[in-house]
Amino acid sequence: MNINNKEFLEFLVKAKKGTYANSNAPKVIPSRLKSKDYEFTDGNFTYHDTYFGGVKFMGEEVVYYNDNILWGMNYYGVTLDDSLTEELMDKVLRVALMKVGEDKSVIPIRGPKEFINEDYLYTFNVDGDMENFVGTEQIYKDKKLIYELKCHGGIIK
């Protein structure tokens, strides 16, 4: 399976919009102690996202094709303003993440390059391609950085 083909990319976007980014998506049974997990299956593809924490969190996403691991991403995010709750950050972040795949200037692994939501500015900058990438996601309120996530990943063989 080529991860740069249309079938994989369409699945990944659908999976991301059908899991954490979608506030109505159900969690699945945790795969590890105290983890929060989402899973999405369509045809021969399965996507699994496992993360730990809330305002300071880390996690991993993997995509399987015919039960063989194909692609993955690790991430670590931090809310930099201690007065912000996980619920508020989710409200801001999930809206941006539901736009995954819409901005063709960035690979479809998080949100768009830039998105304004009320008083918040979301940015995502990534270097590389679907096979090997590193990225930084940030949220600003009134030009002050309040959240940052670092991610990296790519093809798994």
N, C-alpha and C positions, 0 to 999 in steps of 0.2 A: 504494500500500500504506500503510495506517494503522499506525504502530508501536504504537499503544495497543490494537490488536485482539488477540484471544486467540491467533490463529495465530502472529503475530510473537512474542508473549511466550512462548508454549510452545516455539517454536523456539529462542529465545535461551537459555532455561533448559536445554534439552536440549543445545545446543551448548556451553555453559559446563561442564556436567557431563560432556561427552564430550571435553573438551580438557584444559587445564592442571590444573583441579581434580582430575581423575582421574589418579592417578599411573601408571596403566597405558596412558594414551592415547599413541599414537605421535606423534612430531614429524614434520613434513613438511620437504621441502627448504627451507633458509633462503631467504627472499626478498631479504635484504640481507646484506652481509658481517658475519659474527659474530652474526647474529640467531638466535633460537630461535623456531620457528614451529609453530603448530597450525592445522588447518583442519577444518571440519565442514560437510558438505552434507546437506540433507534437502529433497527436493522442489525448489521454486524458490529456496530460501534457501541461502546460503553464508556461513559465519562464518570469519573469519581473525584470528588473534591473533599478533602479532609482538612479541617483547621482547628486550632486551639486558641483560646483566649477571646478577648473582646476589644478593648481599646488599644491593646498591644497584642498582636496575634501573629501566628505563623501557620502556613499550610502548604498543601501540595495538591496539584491536580494531575490526573493521569487519564489518558485515553487508550482504550484497548480496541483492537480490531480482530475479530474472530478469536477472542480470548488471549491474544498476544499483545503485550504492552507496546505501544507505538510512539507516544508523545507525552511529555510532562512539563510541568512548571512548578517551581517552588517560589514562595513569597513570604515576606515579613513586613507587617504594617504597624505603624505607631501613630496614635493620636497625640499631637504635641501640646495641645491645650487641655489640661486636666479637668477643666470645667465642662468639657464636651462629653456627652454620654455616648455609649455604644449605639443607642437607639437613634440619636440625632445623626451620628456619623453614617449609620446604615441608611437613613432617609436620604441623605445627600449622595452617598456613594452608590447605592443601588440604582438610582435614577441614571447616573452616568454609565454604570456597567450594563444597563439594559440597552445602551446604544452601541454595544460591541458589534463590529462588522460594518457599521454605517459609514465610518470615516475610512475611505480607501487609502489614506496617506499613512496609516499605521496597520501593522499586522493585527488580526482579530483575537487578541489575548486578554485585553482589559477593555477600557472605554475608548472614546475618541481622543484625538490629540488635544482638543480643548472643548470645554462645555461649561456654559454659565447656567446656574440654577439659583435663582433669587440672588442672595448675597454671597454665593459661593462660586468660586472658579475651580474647576477640575481640569488638570492637565495630565497627559500621559506621553512620555517620551521613551522611545525604544530604539535600540541599535541591534541590527542583525535581521534575521528572517525566521521563519517558523522552525527551521532546523537547528538554530543556535542564536539565542537572543538574551539581552539584558535590558531591563526597563525600570523607569521610575515614575510612579504615579503620585500626584500631589493634589491637595485641596487647600485653597486659600479662602479666608474670609476677610473682607476689607483689606486686601493685599497682604495679609499676614498668613504665613504658612501654618496650618493647623493639623495637617495629616500628611504622612508620607509612607509609601510602600515601595519596596524594592522587589523585583522579580527577575528570575532567569529560568531558562529552560530550553527545550528543543526536542529533537528526535531521540528516541531511546532504542538502541540496538543491543 
